[in-house]
Amino acid sequence: MDGKSYVDNLFYDIGKYQVLTADTALRVIALSWANRVIKDISGRHRHWTWLEKTSTFATVASQMTYDLPTDVDTSGRKILSLKQYTTPTKLTYVNQRRLDELEPDPTTNEADPYLYTYWATAIRLYPVPSQAITMYLRYIKTISALTDSALSTTDIPAKWDDVVIDGMKKFAFSMFPEWGDTGKQFAIFENGIDKMIRDNNEELDAEATSETHGDGGMGRAYTYNKEII
């Protein structure tokens, strides 16, 4: 659903559309409710399948650090996988502190990378690439903010539009208590979130089963001085 429709449907649902048409400032407030709700939803699960994206980048010989896509969610570990098919490898994540312990000067070793770490908006590969390789990145994007326009659509699937509107009602009832019961509306919204999470987890379980049967050796762990990274 788009931003304009979220606002319109909220006030249709609670029977206050005439209030909305008479107060343009209220549209601005209602849109802020929509954006607060979708941001809240985006943080309820580390891996919403509908926020997945893929991207590619090419390595350069002797270059260790590469910029992440600008829409990567950097609020947590939201990189799902990093692979390359030149010498088929699924790179293993290691945090920067651990990499520093393993290799105080990682620039001295150049080969096809099998480890990665990231810091802020950059990703670092180890060993430092010795040749040009196409890297395939799978990640969780930052959820898109809405504007009061029919062209501003949400990343959240349409089947969950009612959950977003239920979350907006929670704010509406808090601001205008005579319109509805905030406590009951909060419970309705949370119940919707629970359904979203269960549905998402079922999708992830199905995906994991599929990848297990079709991994093709890309998910192997690497060792460093006989230690699992």
N, C-alpha and C positions, 0 to 999 in steps of 0.2 A: 504494500500500500504506500502511497505517496504522502508527503507531509500535510498537504492541504486536506486530503481525505481523512487522515487521522483526526485532525482538528474538527472537521465537519461531522464525522461520525460520532465523535465523543459527545458533542452537544445534541445531536439527534437522539442518541441513546438515552440521555438523561432528560430529554424533553425541554432543553433550554436553548434551542437553536435561535429563537428570537432574541435572546440575550446576546448571543454571539454577533448577530448581524447589527445590533445596536451599539456594540462596543468593540471597535477595531483593536483597541489595546489588549483586549482579552484574547484575541487570536495569537498575539505575540507570546502571551503568558502560556496559553495552551500548547503552543509549539515547543516552548521550553520544557513543558511536562513530557511531551513525546520524546524529546532528545534525552531527558534524564532517564526515562524508562528504558529506551533502547541501549543506553550506555550501561545501565544497571544489568540488563539482560546479558549483554556481551561479557560482563565480568562474572557471571554465574557459572561458567564452564570454561575450562582451559582450552577446550577443543570443540567449538561449535563447527559442525561440518559445513554449514552454510557460510562460514567466514574463511574457508580454505581458499588459497590461491597458489598458483605456481608461477615461477619466473626462471629465467636462465641468465647466466652471465658467463663470459669467457675469461679464463685466467690468462695472465701474462707471465712469461718466464721471469723469475726472480722477484715477483711481486706477491707479498703475503696478504695484504689487506684490501678488501673490496667493500664498496658501499652496498648496504641493504636496500631493497625497494623502499620507497618513501612511505608506503602504507603498511609496513610491517608493524604489528602490535608489539611494542617494546615493553609492555607492562609486566612481562614474565617471559619464560622460555616458550616462545610461540613459533620457533622454527621446528617444523615437524620432521623434515628429512632433507639431507643434502647428498646428492648422488652424482656420479659421473660414469659414463659408459665407454670411455676410451680404453681404460683398463678397469672393467666394471667393478665399482666400489661404492658402497654406502658409507659415507664418512661418519665417524663416531664423534659425538659431542664431548668436549672436555672443557671445564671452566678455565678462565685465563690464569688464575692462580696456580692451578694444577699444571697447566702447560709451562708456566714459568719455572715450576719445580723440576719438571722433566727436561726442559731445554732452556737454560738461562739465555742462550743466544740462538733462537730457532732459525735465524737467517743463514746459518752456516750449513744447513742441510737442505738441498734441493732435490725433489723427486716428485712423483705423482702423490698428491696429498691423500691422507686417510683419516686425519683428525681435523676438527674445526672448533673454533670458539667465536664468540662475538662480544663486542663491547659497544654500548650505546647504539650507534647506527651503522656499525661496520662489522664485517665478518672476516675472520682470519683463518687461513688454511695452513696446515702443517702435514708433511714438510712443505716448504715454500715451493710452489709449482715450478717445474723445470721446463715446461712447455705450455702451449696454448691448449686448454681443455675446456669443453663446454660443461658447465656445472648446472645441475637441475635442482632448484630450490622449491620446497613446498612449505608453506607457512600460513599463519593466521593473520588476517588483515585487521586493521583498526576499523571498527564499525563506522559507516558513513553517517555524518550528521544530516538532519533533515532541514529543509526550508519550507516555507508555506507556498509550495508550488506543486502542480500535478506532475512535474518532471523530476521531482526530488523523491525517489523511491528508496525504501529501506532495504537493507541486506537480509532482514528477517523474512523467512518464507511466509507467503500469504496465509497459510493455514494457521499461523499464530497471530494474525492481526488482532483478534479479540483479546489476546493476552496483553498486547501493547495498550489497547484501549482501556482494559481493566486497570492497568497501572496508571494511566492518565486519570481515570476516575478517582483513584486514591488521592491524587493531588487536588483534584477539583473539589472533592468532599471535605478535604482538610481546609481548603480556602473558603468554601461555602458550606458549612455544616448542615444548613437547612436542605441541601440537595441530596444528602445521603449519609450513610453510616461509614465513616472512615475505617473503623476496625473491621467490619464485615468485608469491606471492599479490599482491604489489605489481605485478608485470608483468601479471598477469591483470586487475587493476583498471584499470591504465593502458590496456590494450588495449580494455576496455569503454568507457572515456572517449573514446578515439579514434573508436570506432564511433558514439557519441552525437554527437560533433562533426560527423562526416561526414554523418550523417542530418540533423542540424539545418541544416547548410549547404545541403543539397539543398532543404530546405523554404524557406530564405531565397532561394535562387536562383529557385525557382518563383514565390515571392511577388514578387520584383523584376521578373520578366518580366511578371507580371500587372499590376503597377502601372504599368509602362512603357507598356503598351497601353491602360490605362484611367485615366491620370492626370488627364485633363481640364483641363490647364493649371494644376493646383494645385502643381506642383513647380518653378515658375519661380524663377530667382534674382532678387534685387533688387539694385539699385545704389545707392550713396550717394556723391554727388559724383563719379559716373562710375567708382566703384571697386566691384568685386565684393566683397560682404561674405563 
